[in-house]
Amino acid sequence: MRSPLVGECLAEFAGTMVILLFGAGVCAMTTLFATGVPGEVVLGGWTNITLGWGLGVVFGVALAAKVSGAHLNPAVTVALAVFRGFSWAKVLPYTMAQTLGAFCGAALVYFNYRAAFAQFDPGLEKTAGIFTTFPAFPVVPAAGFFDQVIGTAILVLLVLAVTDERNQPAPAWATPVLVGLIVVAIGISFGRLHGYAINPARDFGPRVFVTLAGFKNTGFNGGEVLWWVPVAGPIAGGLIGAGAYDFLIRPFLPDRND
């Protein structure tokens, strides 16, 4: 007999891997094939990046939604366990599946573009940011932490709004699109200060990969140890966003039978 939890974890793995395939893929495209000053993103690159990550979320959610609910993000999983009765027994398996999916997505992007990496950054000294996030101002980690809290709070607040049956839930086919648009909006408005990870798995899994692959300055090594910012910040932000929705909006919604 097939285990429902195994299927759910496989869906979380696959959905998160898809996010990284598109998200890290677009970062690789805009960095490795940049024109002008070496290392700079091409004109329009930030727009491409926000769209790439948003589309990754669209397709990742569409892939996993019917099987696992498409959390694809430990911050969402923890928030749902606290505020929506999601089983705590599933939190660790979901989180591990999400992190492994992100790891594998990053690995696939790297091996696809390894020839370009060899040309652009043969020492792997300046391209870890294709896969994982870094602060614009590394000497002020508190700014990045606060930025991650805000971004993830917005994410979870709005995801709950568009999926709440007591509110005005989107049709099933539209939910992935709306969630992806939320991510695009966050990237456009809050993206540059710390790379808008807003998802511990999306950041930690690829960070482990680039460290094992021999990249320099990964956030674990070679400089500021900042890996904790896009892990702790999104968890805190997700709880704040879910709490804000349940305090500010949900008590005033009509019952389903109204």
N, C-alpha and C positions, 0 to 999 in steps of 0.2 A: 504494500500500500504506500502511495506517495505521501510524504510528510508535507502538510500545508506550510509549515514554517520553512522547510527547505525551499519550496517553491517561492515563497515570499522573499527569502534572502537572495535567491538567484535573480528575482526581478529587481530587487534593490541594487544588486551588483551590476546587472546589465544596464539599468537606467542611469546609474551614476557613471558608468563607463562611457555611455553615450555623451553625457554632459562634457566629460573631459576630452573625448575625441573631437568634438566641435570647438570647445573652449580653448584647450591647449593648441588645437590645430590652427585656429585663427591667430592665436598669439605667435605661433611659429611662422605662419605666413607673413604677418606684418613685421616681424623682427628679422628673420633670416633672409628675407628678400627685400629688405629696406633699400631705399635709394638715398643718395645724399650722404650725410654724415654717418659713418659706421655706428651701428647700434641704435640709431634713432628710428622711430616708427614712421612708416610712409604717411603722406598726407591722407587724411581720412582714416588713419589706422584705428583711432579710438572708437570711431563709429563702427568700423568693422568688428572690433573686439566686442563691443557691447551687443551687437547683433549676433555674433557668433555664439557667445555664451547664452544669450536668450534663446536662440534656436536650439542649442544643445539641451536646454531645460525643456523646451516644448516637446522635443522628440523623446527625451528621457522619460518625461511624465507620461506621454502617450504610450510608451512601451510598457511601463510598469504598473500603470494605474489600476487595472482590473485585478491584478494578482496581489499586489502588496499595499496599494494605496499611494504608491509613488512618493514616499517621504524624500528619499534620495539625499538626505541631509540630517545628520545627528541632532542639529538644533531643532528641526521640525519634530523628529522622533521624540526627543525629551519633552518638548512642549506639549505634544499630544498625550504623552504619558501622564504629565502633571495635570493637564486641563481637560482632557477628553477621554480619560479612562483607557488609553492604549496600554496593553499589557507590559508591565515592567520586565517580565521575563523575556520579551522580544527586543528590548532596547539594545542590549549588548550585541545579539546576533545581527540586528539591522545595522548597527553602527559599524561592525566589523565588515559586513558585506558591502556597505557604502564605501568604506575606506579602501577595501581591496579593489572595488570597481574603479575608483579614482586612480589608484596605483596602476592598474592595468591599462586604463585609458591613456595615462601619461606615457607609459612604456611604449604603447603602440605608436603614439605620435612621434616619440623620439626615434624609434627604429625606422619609421617611415621617412623621417627627415634627417637621418644620421649623416648622409653625404653633405647636406647643407650645413649641419652643425660642424662637420669637419672643415668645411671651407670658411665658415663665418667665425667660428669660435673653437679652434682646434684644441685649446686647453680647457674648454668647458669652464671658463672663468667668469663669464658675464651673461649667461643665458638661462640660469636657473629660474629667473622670473618668467620665462615662458610657461612654466608649469605650476609655479606656486607664487604666493604674494609676498611683497616687501613694502615697507613704508616709504613714502616720499621723504619723510624726515626721520631717519632711523634713531636720532638722538632723543626723540620725543615719543617713546612707545605708547604712552598714555593717550596721545592723540589718535593713534591707530586703533587702540582698544576701544575708545569711545565711538569712533567711526564704525567699527564692526558691530558694536551694540546697536547703534541707530539703524544701520542698514538691515540687520537681521530682524530687529523689531518691526520695521516696516514690512519686510518680507512676510513674516508670520502673521502679522495683523491683517494684511491684505489677502493672504492665502486663506485664512479662516473666513474672511468676509465673502470671498467668491465661492467657497465650498459649503457654507452653512445653509442647511436646508430651511432654517427659519428666516434667513435673510432673503436674498434674491440669487440663489445659486445658478451658476452658469450651466448650460446644457453640457452633457458629458463630453461632447466633441470639442467644446470651446474651452474647457478648463485648462488643458495643457497650454493653449495659446495665451490665455490670460496670465497664467503663472509665469510663462516665458516673458511676457510684456512687463510684468512686475520686476523681473530681474533686469531687463533692459533699462527700465526707468531708474532703478537703483544704480546701475552702472553709469548712466548718463549723469546722474546728480550727485553720487557719492563714491565714484569709482577710483579716483586718482590718489587719495590720501593713503590708502593701504590695500588697493587692488580689489576691493569688494569681494573677498572670499565668501562672506556670509554663509559659510558652510564648512565646518571643521573637516569633514571627510574630503571634500574637494581640494582642500589645502594640504592636509597632513599626509594623505596617501601619496600624492605627487612629490611632496617634500622628502618622504622616505625614499621614493624611487630615485630622485636626482642625487641624493646622498649616496645611495648604493651604486649608482652609475658613475660616480666620480666627479660630479660637478663641484665647483668651488663656491664658497659663500652661500650656503643653502639655508641659513637660518638655524641650522644645527651646528655648523662649523664655520670657521673662517671669517669671523666678525661678530656682529651683534646676534645674540641668541634670542630671536624674536618669534620662534615657531608657535609659542603659546598664545600670541595675540589673536590670530584667526581661529584658534580653538576655543579659548575661554570667552572671547568677545561674542561670537555668535550664539553660544549656549546661553549666556546671560541675556542677550538681545532677544532670542526666541522666547524665553520665559516672559520678558517684559512685554513683547508684542502680543502674546497670547493672553496675558493678564489684562492688558489694556483693552483688547477686544471684549473680553468677558466682563469687564467692569464698565466700559463706556458704551458699548453697542448692544451686546447680547441681552442684557436684562430688559431692554426696551423694545425688543422684537416681538411680534405677535406669535402666539403659539401656532403650531402647524395646523390646527383645526380651525383657527380663526378665519 
